[in-house]
Amino acid sequence: MNSWLKTGKGMMSHLIDKVASAPQPMPVTKRSKKKAHNKDDNSTEPMVLFTSLNQDCSYVCCGTSNGFRVFRSKPFEQIFESKDIIPLKLTMLFDKSLIAILTEKIDKKKIEIEEKIEKEYQLQLYDIKNREFIWSVSPSMSMDGYDGTSSSLKNLKFAMNKTRLVITNLNSDNSLSLFDITNKMKPLYPSIMTYDNNGIFDLCQDTDNCLLAYCDQSGKGRIGIIDAFNLQKKLIIDAHDSSIQIIKFNYNGNYIASASNKGTLIRIF
């Protein structure tokens, strides 16, 4: 037993001495791979500015810094891309090829030494099938608050269903303008006056219930509902004590939800 232990200890001692005297390998250092940088590389991905679903969520539009794209939801695939139009806002009409696009037109005029840049917004209907504009309208730039800033642009809103296109603050402040999509975009009169110029409204998407809800001019916190097809006022709802922040129909127009600027509660009618 003792001889076996002595032999084992001798083998271990010999193995340790052998390893200690062996030449040590050089440490391996990982080199960081430097990505080749090309100054002329313009293949950077565009920045996504916004996304919007169509009325039945079957398509999604994506506005980017170099154009916009349209995707089918199921199966998810890209069906259209344009790099010629830079949209500020856009919405698609159900599964049709019609898209409403808000763009900015800039005209540069030199006045004596200074260069003045005048901004003009244009709402246009674009046919993605034929790649052409079929209608356009420009909001009045004489309105109070339209100074070309993002805050004034926020109040410029639009929505459409299969028969009507509604635009806020088009010809005058505190108003909604309606157009007949089925009749060559004929303007419908009179315009609907609203309580303020915040552009708060909603248009029902149901074909049989063409209702339009908005902030009624009769008082703060009141919702007016009209039949947008026949331009007949239905009713006025005393919804909130303070100014309204949002109004939203359900799909078939049987219910409407609203919230005030205080954000303390949501009311459903």
N, C-alpha and C positions, 0 to 999 in steps of 0.2 A: 504493500500500500504506500509506504513511504517512498519507495523507488519510483512508483508511478507519479506521485505528486511532484517529486523532484524533476522527473522528465517533463511533466506538463509545464512547470514553472520555467524550465529552461527553454522550452519551445516558445512560450509567450514572450520571454525576455528577448530571445533571438528575433522574433517577429517584430517587436517594437523597435529594436535597434535598426532593423532592416528598413522599416518604413521611415524612421527619422532620418536615416542617411540617404534616402532616395531623393533625387532632384524634384523640387516642387514645380508644378505647372504654373505657367504665367496666368494671372487672373484675367478672366474674360470680361471686358467692358463693352456694354451695349452702346453702340453709336446711334445717336438720334438721327432719324432720317429727315433730311431737310427737303421740304417740298419745293420743287422747282417753281419759281415765280416768274411768270411772264408778264411783262408790263403791258403787252398788247392783248392780254387775255380778257375778253368781254363775255365769257361764258358763265358769269355769276347768275345765280338764280334770282328771279324777280321777287320783290317784296309783295306779300299779300296785303292788300289794303282793306278788303271787306269780302264777305260772302253773303249770299242771299238765296233762299229757297223759293221755288215757284209756289203757286197756291196749293197744290196737292202734294208737295214735297217729292215729286218724281224727278225733278231736275234741280241742280244747284249751280249758281253763277259765282264766279270768283274774279274779283277785280284785282289787278296787280299793277305794279309800277310801270309795266311796259305793255299793258293791254288788258284783255279779259278772256276767260275761258268758260265754257259751259260743259257740265258733266251730267251724264245720266246716273240716277241713283242706283238702279238695279237692272242689270248688273252695272257696277260702277265703272264708267269709262268716259273718256273725253270725247265729245262729239263736235266741238267747235272751239276755235282759237282765233283771236284777232290781236295783232300787234300794232294796228294803225289807230285804234281808238283807246284813249286813256279815260275811263269812266270815273266820275266822282261817286255816283250811285247808279244802280240799275235794278230792274226787276223783269222777270220773264212771265209771259202770259200762258199759264197752264203748260200744255205740251206743244204749244204752237211755236212757230219760228219767229214770233214777234217779241222784241225786247224793247223796253223803255229805258233810255240811257240819258243820264244827266252829265254833260261835259262842260268844260270850261274853254272859252274861246278868248285868246289874248291878242289884242291889237296894239302894236307899239307905234306911238306917234312922238315925234320929236318936236317939242315946243321950245323954240329958240335954242338954248344950250341944254336944258334939262330934257330927259327922256321920261315920258309919262306912259305908264302901263295901265290900260283900261281893261278890266275884266268883264266878261259877259258870259252868263250861264245859258246853256241851251238844253232843252229837253227834246229828245229826238226818238222816234220810233224806228227801229232797225230790224230788217229782215235778215236773219242769219242764214237762211237758205239761199237767197240771191245775193247776199253781202251788199246790201244797199239801204240807204236811208229813204224812208217813204213819207216822213212828216217831221216837222220841227216847230218849236215855239220858243221864244225867248222871254224870260221874266223881265218885268219892268225894273230898270236900275235906278229909278227915281224914288223907290220906296225908302222909307225911313229904316235905318238899320242895315241896309244892303251896302256894306262897305268892302265886300270882297273877303271878309274874314271868315274863319271856320264857324264862328258863332252865328253869323247871318246865314251861312250855307246850311246850318243845321235846321233852320226853320223852313227851308225850301224842301217840301216833301211831295210825293206823288204815289198814287196807287191805281190799279186798274183791275177790272174784272172783264167778263166777256162782252159787256155792252158799254161800260163807262170808264173814262180816264179822269181822275181828279188830281188837281194840282193846287198847292197852297200858295197864296200871296203872288199870284201871277200878274194881274193888272193893277191891283191896289193892295194896300196893306189890310190885314184882318179879313181875308176873303178866301173862298174856295171856288175854283173854276172847273166846270165840267165839260167833257167832250164826248160826243157819240162815236164810239169805235165802229159801230155797224153802219154809219152813214158818213164815210169819208172824213172822220174826225171833225164833224160839225160842232162848233161851240154852242153850248146850251145857256140860255139866259133866263132869269138874271143870275149873277154870281151869288153865292151864299155868304153872308156876312157872319164873321165869327167874333168871339169875345176878345181875342188877342191875336197876335201874329206868330204864335209859337208853333203853328202847323199841326195841332193835335186833332186827328180825325181817324176814322177807320171805315173801310168800304167792305161790305159783306160780299163773299165770293159765291154765294148760292145763286143759281140762275133764276130761280123763282122768287128770290127775296133780295132785290137790288136795293139794300138799305145803306144809308150813309149817316154816320154818327159824328158829331163835332161839338166844339165848345160854343154853345148858343150865345148870341150877343145880348140876350136879355139879362144876363147876370153871371157873376162869378160862380163857378162850380156847377153850372147847369149844362146838361147834355141835350142837344137837339137831334132828333132823328127824322130823316125825310126819306121818301121813296125817290131814289135817284133816277129811276126810270121815267116816272111821270112828273118829277119835281114837285111833289106834294108833301107838305110837312105832316108827320105822323103825330108826334108828341114831344114834350119837353120834360126831362127828368131833373129834379132837384137832387143831385148826386152828392155834392160835397159843399162844405162851408168855405173852402179855399180853392185856389186855382187848380185845374185838372192837369195831371201830368201824362196820363195815358188813357186811351179808350180802345177796347178790343172786343169785336164780335166773336162768337163761336162760328163754325163753318157755315151752318145753315141759318144763322141770324136769329135763333130763338132766344139766345142769352147775350148779354153784354156786360163786360167787366170794366171797372174804372178805378183809378187811384189818383189821389191829390198830390200836390207838391210836398205836403208834410210826410207822406209815405207811411202813415200810421195804420192804415187799413185799406183793404180792397173790397169794393162793393160789387155785387153781382145782381143784375136785374133781369 
